Every structure is written in C-alpha cells, then in structure tokens.
Amino acid sequence: MANWNKIGLGLGAVAIVAVAAAGTWAYTTLNTGRSGVADDKVALADLSDADPEAVARGEYVMRSGDCVACHTGQGAGNAGAFAGGYEIHTPFGTLVASNITPDRDTGIGSWTERDFFDALRHGRGGDGMLYPAMPYTAYAKLSDQDMHDLWAYMSTVTPVKNAVDETAGMPFPYNIRLAMAGWNMLFFDNSGFEPVAGETEEWNRGKYLVDGAGHCSSCHTSRNGLGAEIAATYLQGAVIDGWFAPELTSNPHVGLGGSSAEDVARYLTTGSDGVAFAAGPMAEAVENSTQYLTPEDAKAIGTYLVSLPGSSNRKPQPMGDGPAMQQAALAYEVNCSACHGLQGEGIEALAPAFAGNHAIQSDNVTSIAAAVLRGARAVHTETLPTAGGMPAFGWKFDDAQVAGLLDYIRNSWGNAAAPVNAADVARIRAEMGVDAKIATN
C-alpha cells in the first residue's frame, strides 16, 4: 500500500507540473498584455487629430507590411482600397480578407487602438480568432512605435461600407475560429522583436523588417500539414498560389549566393537585380510594398538575407547534350531567344536573363513551368515602368515539350538542375487550368 501511495503522490506531482506547464504555455501564447500600451477608449472613426508626422510614418509601416494588397479586392470584388474582398486560397478553404477601413459597421471604425493591437499582434479580431493567413505571426514583432504610427495612418483612410464574410469559403470544421486558440498554443510565438547581440544595427534592422512587417517567411518558408511554418526551412522556398517563392538565403546554387546586399536592395526597389525579374505574387509585393522602402531599409534587408546559411541544396552535374537537348535548343531559339537571348542573357530592364538565374535552377519548377504554360507579367515600378510580358505557350507545347524546354534552360550557359518530369508539368497544367496543346492534325 505504501508503494501505491508513493506512486499516487508521484503521479499527482507530475499532473500538477503538467497543468502548470500547460497554463504557462497557454498564458505566454494567448496573453495580450504587452499591447496594453495602446489606447482603449477612442474609436478609429472618432480619431480625427492624428499627428501628421505619425501618419506619414504609419503609411511607411503600411507599405512595409503590404497591407493594401491583401485587403483590397480584385476585379468585381474591388470596393476600394482596404475595403476587403481579396480571396486567399489555403489547403483548408478560401478566406476573404476583411474590410479594414474606418467604417463603423462593416470595417474597423468601432475598434479602439487596443483592439487594433490585439488583432495585428495577437490574432484577435472583431469576430474572434484570426487565421494565420493574416500574418499576425509576423506582425507580433512590430514595435510599439510602429503600431502607434500605423494606427494613426489608418484613421486617414477613407471609410467604405463593404460587408465581408471572411469564412464563407471555409468548410466545417475549419470555419470554427476558436480552434485557432489551440493552433496558437502549438505554433504561435507571441513575443516582440529582440535585436541579436553581436550583430550590427543594419543587420538587426533587416531582420526586423524581414520577420516583422515584411512577413517574408509567410511565402518563402514551407508549412506543415496544419499550416504552420517549418522553422528548419526558414526562407528556403515554398509554393504559394501556384508559384514557387524561391530561397532567400546565401545558398550558392538556388539562393542568393553571389548576390550582394546592394543586389537584393535593387531587386526590392526596382523589381529586378539585372538578372531576375519579380513576377506573380512577388510582382504584387514589389509594386505595392518594397519599391517604397528607403535605400537604407532595402539594403538592410539585403544585408540580413545574404548572411543566412540556407539549405544544403547543391549544384548537380548539368545534363548532357543529347538529341533531346538539341531539339529543345532549337525550340528555345525559335520561341524564346528574341527576348531572353541566344546565350540566356535577357534584355536589360525588360526580360529576365536565364544564365546564372538561381531561381530557375530550383528543384521546384512550379514558377518557371507556370510562366511557360500560362505566361507572366514582370513587375511594374516607378524605376522600371515598362513591365515586360511573357506570352503563354501552353497551347503550343505539350507536357513533354515543356519539360524538355525547361531542361535546356536549366542546364545551359553554366546552369545545372535536375531533369523535369513531364508528369509534373501535366500536374501544374491541371492545377492552373491551362488547356492542352492545340491539335494540329
């Protein structure tokens, strides 16, 4: 009996420790106490005397965070800037971005600054827990000053009455917002930014922008089955909305290896580093966000990114010059060389180069296959106003021909990459709804 009593006491102690640990875990994850610095009395719609300097700084924070891109609808769903309606497709269903204008009824006009802080930093919205498609997991790093300034800016946005059902496209049980409390306990680091000791002020500023407002890992880091970022693959590339967001580390083959901080800054502020051009979702990010960065902040981001060790992906041996490659070389010369050059050199400020382009040598061919199949548009910025257009070739080439063309591009002019499987091209074609090659007989 004594032994059983000891076992019972031991199990009781373990249970107490477990409950205490779970309580601490829940508190540190779900606690919003650090946002108590925000005002909790004045509603956004009533804030009419914001400091002009704070508003100007807040607009810069908004640009850094690319808020307007996701909170502005597209096409027939565009009710105005920040009025919501933008669809975000996830493996669990479709979310619709909310109206964040100062409208009292359908926007955030009735929110106080504290409500605003809780939403951006902690994922607590007016209708309950937010989904991490809204990157509060990154915005948690924003400083008090940046949050105050962003709030001041939002008070100057034109109110728009536009009711949005954010979870209409989320099937049961993913439409249950309360479940996100458990997700947060598992995956959410509810803490602010802390500078890394021993690193320069510029490096830390770059990390703050990358991990905070820029939320770069939201697209460039792969996720697990529950939609949480996998820390071990930080900024090592991921598929997003039918595009592959490439690796943003110093990996010399598929990352930023060989690029300088200045090269990265040039890409962010103009849309091109002289080799690659931003397209797809990154074109939107450059147009709406990064082209507005100050030269100092753009370079700080570059300084941070080129310092990251990155993945172990190594350069393979290039494919041999067999009959298939010779046939693909002819197809390239006829269809691609006018813009991209006979030696893959591209056209300055208009068409991307292929020679030495790390992004196209990734094991994941989603983006380059998508560009061939459905076409693409290069970024449009104030510095590079003439955005080059890539025509679609999905109607002209079958899957095997696309795979062969990609093999040639990815293994010429010093490039080297693994062979492309025609079945992967077929899958990408199907996912993007691109019709099959037009029959000619």
Secondary structure, DSSP 8 states (H G I E B T S, - for coil): -HHHHHHHHHHHHHHHHHHHHHHHHHHHHH--GGGGGS-SSSBGGG-----HHHHHHHHHHHHHHTHHHHTB--GGG--STTSB--EEEETTEEEE----SS-TTTSSTT-BHHHHHHHHHH-EETTEE--TTS-HHHHTT--HHHHHHHHHHHTTS--------TTTB--TTTT-TTHHHHHHHHH---------TTS-HHHHHHHHHHHTTT-THHHHS-B-TTS-B-GGGTTS-EEETTEEE---S--TTTSSTT--HHHHHHHHHHSBSSS-B-BTHHHHHHHHTGGGS-HHHHHHHHHHHTT---------------HHHHHHHHHHHHHTHHHH-TTS--BTTTB---TT-GGGGSS--HHHHHHHHH-EEB---SSS----EE---TTT--HHHHHHHHHHHHTSTT-------HHHHHHHHHHHT--------
